[in-house]
Amino acid sequence: MSNSGESLTVTEMSDLREAIKAKYRTYQSLDRDRFPDFEYNSNRANYQPLKESFEVEFYEIRKIDRINNALHVPSTNTLALLFTNPDFIPGKKILNTCQSYAKGPSTLVANEANMGVAQAKPAISRNGALVLAGVVVGAALLIYQTTQQASPGSQLIIHRPYHDQIVPRQLLAEGRVTGLDTVWVVVRAIGRGQYWVQPPIGVEATGKWLGRIYIGSVDKGDIGVRSQIRAFGRPAIALQEGQILTSWPEADYASETIEVVRGTE
């Protein structure tokens, strides 16, 4: 494959697509509920799990800073174009990110705060690249499994809803955690000072949690309003369903913030 940033041939782009698919299959082997099969067609909504696997690869496994980096994780629309339009070649940053996702860590996507001038690397044979890719994928999976098992309670993750998803008033929130028996989801409409505590959600023995939450009210004025969602475990102060807070609660466990948009349903 050509060095990142150069124009790729039709064959090289085809190889890249297949390498991305192969990498995604490694995520499916870990969690098929989170990374299900999907059709590589023009429906961009299909590609959300693939986009999420990019984020896991870079931000959770490789521990790359979400802000200070040279990444450009492709959007679902870009991924749909990549897999359905044979003439489509993404921009340099997206191409670099796709190549790094498929083939392993690269100085091109390291944290910018720790980046020096990128050093040229000697070309390797195609067979050598495949062997290296296999080693990198195996190491990444081992790191992922180790961190999940050896650091219980280190992460509370929201799998659904997705960031920027358009959602109905009532929806199922889903995630995963280790070391908890109850998760509390809190919802805040952006621009408003009220933080609504949702019904408590029990955690299964597998670490999966799934429960109903509410975004806004039945008032149609909430349609189009962006809301933030976070999940918490072992809060410092006891929480109750329907409770209204003035800030996010302090807790031993806290997820990242997911933003959604209230739809019409």
N, C-alpha and C positions, 0 to 999 in steps of 0.2 A: 504493500500500500504506500502511496506517496506520503511524504512528510506532511504534517498537519498544516493547513493553510494554503496548500497548492491545489490547483484544479485537479480533480480526479477523473479518471476515465470511466466510461460506462461500466466496465468490468469491475473496477475498484469500488464504485458506488454500490454495485450489486453485492460485492463481497462484504462491504460495510453493513448493508442491510441484514445480511445473513448472520454476521457476527453479533449485531445488536439483538437479533432474535435468539441466538444461542445464549447470550448473556442473560436475557430475560428468562429463559428456561431454567437457569440456575436459581433464580429467585422463586420460580414456581415450585421447584423441588423443596424449598424451605417453607413456603406458605402459599398454598394454592388458593385459599380463600382471599387473601390479600392481592395475589397476583394471578388472576384467573386466565384461562384461554380467552382469546378474542380474535375477531376477524380483522386482518390488516387491510381494511377497505377505506373508503373516503369519509366515513363517519368519525369525526375527530373525537367524539365522546368515548369511543372505544379505547383510545390510547392513554386514558388517565392512569391505569395501573402501570403502564410502561414508563410514563413520565415520573410516577412515584418511585419506580425502581431506580431511575437516574438519581433522584434526590437521596434515596437510601444509600446508594453506592458512594456518592461523594460526601454527603453530610454526616451520615451515621457510621459507615464502614471506614472511609478514608479520613474522617474527622476534619474535612476542609471547612473553613469558616464560611458561614452562609452569606456574609456581606463582603469581606475582603478577599476576593478571589477573582480569577480570570475566567470563570465558568460562564456559560450561557446555556442552561438546561433548556432543551427545545420544548416549546409549547405543544399541546395536543394537536393544534392546527398544523404546526411545522412537521410533527411526526406523521400526520396523515399525508401530507404532501410528499414527505420523504419516501413513504412506502407505496404510494399510488401514482406518483408522477415521475416517470423514468428520466425526465429532463431536468428535474429539480435538484439543484445543488445548494445547500444552505450556506450562510455566511461563514466567515473564518472561525469565529468563536464557537458557533454551534457545531461546525464540523470538527473542530478540535475536541469539543466536549463529547461528541458522539464517538470519535475514535478512541478517546481515553476510556469512556464507559465500556466499549467493546473489547479493547485490547489491554487495559490495565493502567496503572498510575502513570502520569506524565508530568514533567516539569511545567508543561504548558498550562496546567490547571491547578498548580500549587497556589497557596495563599500569596497574594501580591505583597503582603507585608513581609514575607520571608523570601521573596523571589529576587534573585540576582538576574543577570543577563542570561537568557537561556543558552545552554551550551549545545553545540551541534553534536549529534550522536551518529556513530557509524551505522550504515545500513546493515540489516540482518537478513538472512535468507527467509523465504516464506515458511519453510519447515521450522526454522528457528523461532520465527514469530509465533507460530501455532503452539510450539512447546512452551514458550514464554507465557503466552496468553493462558494456557492451561494451568501453569504454575501460579500465576497471579490470581486467577479465578479461585483455585483451590485454597490459596492463602486467605483471600478475602472472605470466603465462606467460613473458613475455620475461625477467623477473627470475629465474624458476625456471630457464629454459634457460641463462641467462648464468652463474648461480652453479654450475650443474652442469658447464659447460664451462670457465669461467674460473678455477675454484678446484679443480683436481684434488687429490684427497686430503683435501679439507676435511671430507668426511663419509664415514663407513662406516655403512651403513644396513641394518638387519634388516627384511625385508618379511614373512617367515614364520619362526617362528610369531608369532601375534598376542599382544598383551598380554592376560593372563587367560584364554588359550585352554587348554582341557583337552586334553592331548596323550598319546599312547602312549609307551612306553619308547623306541622307535626312531621317528624322524621325519626329514623333510627340512627343513633350515633353508635359507632363501633370502634374498638381499639384493643390494645393489648398492654399488659403490665405483669410484673412479677412481684409477689410479696404483699399483695393487697386482697381484701375480700369485698371491698366496696369502693366504687368510684363516684365522685360527685362532679357533674358537668355544670359549668356556670356560663351564662350567655349575657353578652352586653351589646346593645345596639350602639354603633359608633356615633359619637356626638351626644350621647345621653349618659347620665351619671348613675344609672341603675344597673346592677349586676344581679341577674335572676338565677337563683339556685334551682336546678332541675331535680326531678325525682332521682333518688339514689339508684345506682346500677350495681348489681352483683357481679362479681368476677368469677368466672368458671375455673375449674382446676387447671385447665390448659393455659390460663392467663388471659383468655379472651373475655371482653366485656361487651355487652350489647343492650341498649335500652332506648326508650323513647324520650325525646326532648322537644322543646317548643321554641320556635323562633318568632318573636313578636306576638301580636294579639290577633284577634279576628278582624280588627279594623283594617280596611283596605289601604289606609294611609301608611301601613308598614310595608306595603309592596315596594320593592326596589331599595329598601333600606339595607345597608351592610351591617352585619353583626359579627362580633368576635366570639369564638367558642374556645374554652379551655377546660381541661379535666384535672381534678385534684384528688389526692388521697391522703388520709390521715391529717385532716385540717387541724390547725391549732385550736380553733374554736368550733364547737359542734355546729353542723349545718342542718338545715331543715328544708324540705321541699317547699317551694314558693317563697322562701326567704329572699328579701331584697337587700343587697349589700351596697356599700359605697365604693368598694374597690375589690380587686381580686383577693380571695382569701389566702392567708398564709397557710402553707401545708408542707408536709415532708415530701410529697410527690406533686409535681405540676407538669402538665404537658406544654408543648409549644402552642402558640395562638393560631387558630384556623379562622379565616374570614370567609363568610358566606353571604349570599345575596338572597333576600326574601323574594320568592316567586309569587305567582298568582294563586296557587292551589292552597 
